[in-house]
Amino acid sequence: MAIRETVGIDGTPLVYSVTGAPEARPLVLLHGWAQSSKCWGADVLDDFAARYRVIAVDLRGHGYSGAPDTGYDDSAIWAGDVDAVLAAESVTSGAVLLGWSYGGLVICDFLEAHGTGAVDAVVFVGAITSIGRGELGGKVGSAMRAAIPCAMSDEPRDAIRALGAFGTALTGSPEGKGAQSQALFGASLSTPPRVRAALFDRAASHDDLLRSLDIPALVVHGTADSVVDVAAGRHAAGLIPKAQASFWDGCAHGPFVEDPERFVKEVGHFVDNLGEERQPR
């Protein structure tokens, strides 16, 4: 695994890892709110890297990337972050963007600003695609609503209590997943409280983008997701002309945690069956 760094349009350092064959199709992984590029788990990253060139990004304010004081409310800046990573890796065609939770919104920010010239397909996993009052693509579930505002608090007791309950909602209660659940909880706590708050302090509607999307999309969403309501996934799937949907019965917010083998298989089947006309040359 290579750890690399580039900078966003506002100068923010962006850290990401690269695994897999350099000539393979780029699969760009964008994690969710208060997480990091480690959220996917080593097994999922290794399985993907056996087939693709995996680029796993730490979003601004998360993981090892920089955490500026401002810019989290600007869709253009989020779009610029994704573009900066693609440019740093000389990705000009054939990419698949996969976003979990808030990562889905960042994908939409990028597509709104830069189009689909470098992208063959997108995958939305338990994702929001819009954000703001009344946005159906940003409908959150009971666990997310319960975590606010304490999950953004500077007071450790409040934040630990809120994020602890929230962390359980990320993974459900799958057998033998305790270590990964704790790692996700740790990532949430290590994300600065001001960043946790700032990510929700914006509005962006991408419904028109989804209606006109000219590339295939896969929507994966758990029916028991209490962080991002499954209605948000159904909303996106209903808007995107070339959408495929996989709704996992009884699954919580992290399908790749609850059943990593199924997750890799479904994503792999989707990616490997994309049309040849936009494959990398």
C-alpha positions as CSV (number, residue, x, y, z in Angstrom):
1,M,0.0,0.0,0.0
2,A,1.3,3.5,-0.9
3,I,0.2,6.5,1.2
4,R,0.1,9.7,-0.9
5,E,-0.8,13.3,-0.4
6,T,-2.2,16.0,-2.7
7,V,-3.8,19.4,-2.0
8,G,-7.4,20.7,-2.5
9,I,-8.2,23.9,-4.3
10,D,-7.9,25.8,-1.0
11,G,-4.6,24.3,-0.1
12,T,-5.9,21.6,2.3
13,P,-3.6,18.5,2.4
14,L,-5.5,15.4,1.3
15,V,-4.2,12.0,2.2
16,Y,-5.1,8.8,0.5
17,S,-3.9,5.2,0.0
18,V,-3.4,3.3,-3.3
19,T,-3.4,-0.4,-3.6
20,G,-3.7,-2.8,-6.6
21,A,-2.2,-2.9,-10.1
22,P,-1.5,0.5,-11.6
23,E,-3.1,-0.5,-14.9
24,A,-6.4,-1.8,-13.3
25,R,-9.6,0.2,-13.3
26,P,-9.5,2.9,-10.6
27,L,-12.0,2.4,-7.7
28,V,-12.2,5.5,-5.6
29,L,-13.5,5.0,-2.1
30,L,-15.0,7.9,-0.2
31,H,-16.0,7.3,3.4
32,G,-18.8,8.8,5.6
33,W,-19.2,11.4,8.2
34,A,-16.7,11.2,11.1
35,Q,-14.9,8.2,9.6
36,S,-11.7,7.6,7.6
37,S,-10.4,5.6,4.7
38,K,-9.8,2.7,7.2
39,C,-13.6,2.2,7.6
40,W,-13.8,-0.3,4.8
41,G,-11.7,-2.9,6.7
42,A,-8.6,-4.6,5.5
43,D,-10.3,-7.6,4.0
44,V,-12.6,-5.5,1.8
45,L,-9.7,-3.3,0.7
46,D,-7.5,-6.4,-0.1
47,D,-10.3,-8.1,-2.1
48,F,-11.0,-5.0,-4.1
49,A,-7.2,-4.4,-4.7
50,A,-7.0,-7.9,-6.2
51,R,-9.2,-6.6,-9.1
52,Y,-8.9,-2.9,-9.2
53,R,-6.6,0.1,-8.5
54,V,-8.1,1.1,-5.1
55,I,-7.8,4.7,-4.1
56,A,-9.1,5.2,-0.6
57,V,-9.4,8.8,0.5
58,D,-9.4,10.5,3.8
59,L,-11.9,13.3,3.3
60,R,-10.9,16.8,4.5
61,G,-11.2,17.0,8.3
62,H,-10.9,13.3,8.7
63,G,-8.2,10.7,9.1
64,Y,-4.8,12.1,8.1
65,S,-6.1,14.8,5.8
66,G,-6.0,18.4,6.9
67,A,-8.8,20.0,8.9
68,P,-9.1,23.6,7.9
69,D,-11.4,26.0,9.8
70,T,-13.6,26.7,6.8
71,G,-14.8,25.3,3.5
72,Y,-17.0,22.5,4.7
73,D,-20.1,24.3,3.4
74,D,-18.9,24.7,-0.1
75,S,-19.8,22.0,-2.7
76,A,-17.1,23.4,-5.1
77,I,-14.4,22.7,-2.5
78,W,-15.6,19.1,-2.0
79,A,-15.7,18.6,-5.7
80,G,-12.2,20.0,-5.9
81,D,-10.9,17.5,-3.4
82,V,-12.0,14.6,-5.5
83,D,-10.7,16.2,-8.7
84,A,-7.3,16.8,-7.0
85,V,-7.0,13.1,-6.1
86,L,-7.9,12.0,-9.6
87,A,-5.5,14.5,-11.1
88,A,-2.7,13.4,-8.7
89,E,-3.2,9.8,-9.8
90,S,-3.5,10.8,-13.5
91,V,-7.0,9.3,-13.7
92,T,-8.7,10.8,-16.8
93,S,-11.1,7.9,-17.6
94,G,-12.6,4.7,-16.4
95,A,-13.0,5.5,-12.7
96,V,-15.7,4.1,-10.5
97,L,-16.6,6.4,-7.5
98,L,-17.9,4.6,-4.4
99,G,-19.3,6.6,-1.6
100,W,-20.6,5.5,1.8
101,S,-23.0,7.8,3.7
102,Y,-21.7,11.4,3.4
103,G,-19.3,10.1,0.7
104,G,-22.3,9.8,-1.7
105,L,-22.9,13.6,-1.3
106,V,-19.3,14.3,-2.1
107,I,-19.6,12.2,-5.3
108,C,-22.5,14.3,-6.3
109,D,-20.6,17.5,-5.5
110,F,-17.9,16.3,-7.9
111,L,-20.2,15.2,-10.7
112,E,-22.1,18.5,-10.5
113,A,-18.9,20.5,-11.0
114,H,-16.8,18.2,-13.2
115,G,-19.2,15.9,-15.0
116,T,-18.6,12.2,-15.9
117,G,-15.8,12.4,-18.3
118,A,-13.4,10.6,-16.0
119,V,-16.0,8.4,-14.4
120,D,-17.6,5.2,-15.8
121,A,-20.0,4.5,-12.9
122,V,-20.9,5.4,-9.3
123,V,-21.8,3.3,-6.3
124,F,-23.9,4.8,-3.4
125,V,-23.7,2.8,-0.2
126,G,-26.1,3.8,2.6
127,A,-25.6,7.3,1.1
128,I,-27.1,10.7,1.0
129,T,-27.1,12.5,-2.3
130,S,-28.4,15.9,-1.1
131,I,-28.4,17.7,2.2
132,G,-30.7,20.3,3.8
133,R,-34.2,20.7,5.1
134,G,-36.8,18.9,3.0
135,E,-34.2,17.1,0.8
136,L,-35.5,13.6,0.2
137,G,-32.0,12.4,-0.8
138,G,-30.7,13.5,2.6
139,K,-33.2,11.9,4.8
140,V,-31.5,10.7,8.0
141,G,-32.7,8.0,10.4
142,S,-33.5,7.9,14.1
143,A,-29.9,7.2,15.2
144,M,-28.6,10.2,13.4
145,R,-31.3,12.4,14.7
146,A,-30.7,11.1,18.3
147,A,-27.0,11.8,18.0
148,I,-27.5,15.5,17.2
149,P,-26.3,17.8,18.8
150,C,-24.3,15.9,21.4
151,A,-22.2,14.1,18.7
152,M,-20.8,17.5,17.8
153,S,-20.1,18.6,21.4
154,D,-16.7,19.5,22.8
155,E,-17.7,18.0,26.1
156,P,-16.2,14.4,26.1
157,R,-19.0,12.8,28.2
158,D,-21.7,14.1,25.8
159,A,-19.8,13.2,22.7
160,I,-18.8,9.7,23.9
161,R,-22.4,8.9,24.9
162,A,-23.8,10.1,21.6
163,L,-21.2,8.6,19.3
164,G,-21.2,5.3,21.2
165,A,-24.9,4.8,20.4
166,F,-24.3,6.1,16.9
167,G,-21.5,3.6,16.4
168,T,-23.7,0.7,17.1
169,A,-26.1,2.0,14.4
170,L,-23.2,2.0,11.9
171,T,-22.7,-1.7,12.1
172,G,-25.8,-3.2,13.7
173,S,-24.8,-6.2,16.0
174,P,-23.1,-8.7,13.7
175,E,-21.4,-11.6,15.3
176,G,-17.6,-11.2,15.7
177,K,-17.5,-7.6,14.5
178,G,-16.7,-6.0,17.8
179,A,-13.2,-4.9,16.9
180,Q,-14.3,-3.2,13.7
181,S,-17.2,-1.5,15.5
182,Q,-14.7,-0.1,18.1
183,A,-12.4,1.1,15.3
184,L,-15.3,3.0,13.7
185,F,-16.2,4.5,17.1
186,G,-12.6,5.6,17.5
187,A,-12.6,7.3,14.1
188,S,-15.7,9.2,15.1
189,L,-14.1,10.4,18.3
190,S,-10.9,11.4,16.6
191,T,-12.7,13.6,14.0
192,P,-12.7,17.1,15.5
193,P,-16.0,18.2,16.9
194,R,-16.0,21.4,14.8
195,V,-15.7,19.2,11.7
196,R,-18.5,16.9,12.8
197,A,-20.7,19.9,13.1
198,A,-19.5,21.8,10.0
199,L,-20.4,18.9,7.6
200,F,-24.1,19.4,8.4
201,D,-23.9,23.2,8.1
202,R,-24.7,23.3,4.5
203,A,-27.4,22.7,1.9
204,A,-27.0,21.1,-1.5
205,S,-29.6,19.6,-3.8
206,H,-28.5,17.1,-6.5
207,D,-31.8,15.7,-7.7
208,D,-31.5,17.3,-11.1
209,L,-28.0,15.9,-11.4
210,L,-29.3,12.4,-10.6
211,R,-32.1,12.7,-13.1
212,S,-29.6,13.6,-15.9
213,L,-26.8,11.2,-14.9
214,D,-25.5,9.5,-18.0
215,I,-23.5,6.7,-16.3
216,P,-24.7,3.6,-14.5
217,A,-25.1,3.6,-10.7
218,L,-25.5,1.0,-8.1
219,V,-27.4,1.8,-4.9
220,V,-26.7,-0.4,-1.9
221,H,-28.7,0.3,1.2
222,G,-29.8,-1.6,4.3
223,T,-33.5,-1.6,5.1
224,A,-32.7,-1.3,8.8
225,D,-30.4,1.7,8.4
226,S,-31.1,4.1,11.2
227,V,-28.3,6.6,10.2
228,V,-29.4,7.3,6.6
229,D,-33.0,6.3,6.1
230,V,-33.5,3.7,3.3
231,A,-35.9,6.2,1.7
232,A,-32.9,8.2,0.7
233,G,-31.5,5.2,-1.2
234,R,-34.9,4.5,-2.8
235,H,-35.1,8.2,-3.8
236,A,-31.7,8.1,-5.6
237,A,-32.5,4.8,-7.3
238,G,-35.8,6.2,-8.5
239,L,-34.1,9.3,-10.1
240,I,-31.0,7.8,-11.8
241,P,-31.9,6.6,-15.3
242,K,-29.3,3.7,-15.3
243,A,-29.6,2.7,-11.6
244,Q,-29.4,-0.8,-10.2
245,A,-30.5,-1.2,-6.6
246,S,-29.8,-3.7,-3.9
247,F,-31.7,-3.2,-0.6
248,W,-30.4,-5.5,2.1
249,D,-33.1,-6.8,4.3
250,G,-32.4,-6.1,8.0
251,C,-29.0,-4.6,7.3
252,A,-27.8,-1.5,9.2
253,H,-25.7,1.4,8.0
254,G,-22.5,-0.5,7.1
255,P,-23.2,-3.3,4.6
256,F,-19.5,-3.9,4.1
257,V,-19.1,-4.5,7.8
258,E,-22.1,-6.8,8.2
259,D,-21.4,-9.0,5.1
260,P,-18.1,-8.0,3.4
261,E,-18.1,-11.0,1.1
262,R,-21.5,-10.1,-0.3
263,F,-20.5,-6.5,-0.5
264,V,-17.4,-7.2,-2.6
265,K,-19.3,-9.6,-4.8
266,E,-22.1,-7.2,-5.6
267,V,-19.9,-4.3,-6.2
268,G,-17.5,-6.4,-8.3
269,H,-20.4,-7.9,-10.4
270,F,-21.6,-4.3,-11.1
271,V,-18.2,-2.9,-12.0
272,D,-17.1,-5.9,-14.0
273,N,-20.2,-5.8,-16.2
274,L,-20.0,-2.1,-17.1
275,G,-20.2,-1.4,-20.9
276,E,-16.9,-1.5,-22.8
277,E,-17.4,1.8,-24.5
278,R,-16.0,3.8,-21.6
279,Q,-13.4,1.4,-20.4
280,P,-9.8,2.6,-19.8
281,R,-7.8,2.7,-23.0
